[in-house]
Amino acid sequence: MSKYHYFILYKPYGVLSQFTREHPGHRVLGDLYDFPRDVYAVGRLDKDSEGLLLLTNDKTLNQRLLAPQQGHQRTYWAQVEGDIDENALQQLRQGVDIRIKKKDYHTRPAKARRLSAAPDLPERDPPIRYRKNVPESWLELQLTEGKNRQVRRMCAAVGFPVLRLVRVAIGQLTLGGLKTGEVKALPRKLVFQQLGLVL
């Protein structure tokens, strides 16, 4: 029997990507599922973001997946304020200047496309504040890096603030029909295969 555990989780809005509460009112990963004690999240999603989170106790996977030179693709769907245009998408594709830890940073080239319709996602709780006079649009962004709040910073840099952000894939590993807050255990071989890693 493998000593390693691998889980995927649809992290809900408002939940921290950790097991430790920084404040008594915080919701954390342990509120969603009774994970083994040595499991932790590989990478993070900020409290305001939703979607795919990978949890494991396999430290080698953590190192291989998060190493910048690996350039693993992460796919996000972002609902933005405004009617996003081709000019903004082209800027995102080429990389934009953002601030990370009070320093200027130029993001790596990304894949960016506008979605023709809102994707089929579970309702967010609480819902996005609807404003009748302000148009909204959805885009898909694929990045090969994961700086703090990067997608939000990138979209703001091209003039389209993010209203809702959902990570839908890491490599070929996807949410696969999970509902908000649901957890699924996966076999090691499948996880490595879908992440494009050699066992």
Beta strands, then each sheet from edge to edge (+ up, - down):
strand 1: 6-11
strand 2: 40-42
strand 3: 50-56
strand 4: 74-81
strand 5: 97-100
strand 6: 103-106
strand 7: 111-114
strand 8: 136-143
strand 9: 162-170
strand 10: 173-174
strand 11: 183-185
sheet 1: 2+ 3- 1+ 11-
sheet 2: 2+ 3- 9- 4+ 8- 7+
sheet 3: 2+ 3- 9- 10+
sheet 4: 5+ 6-
end
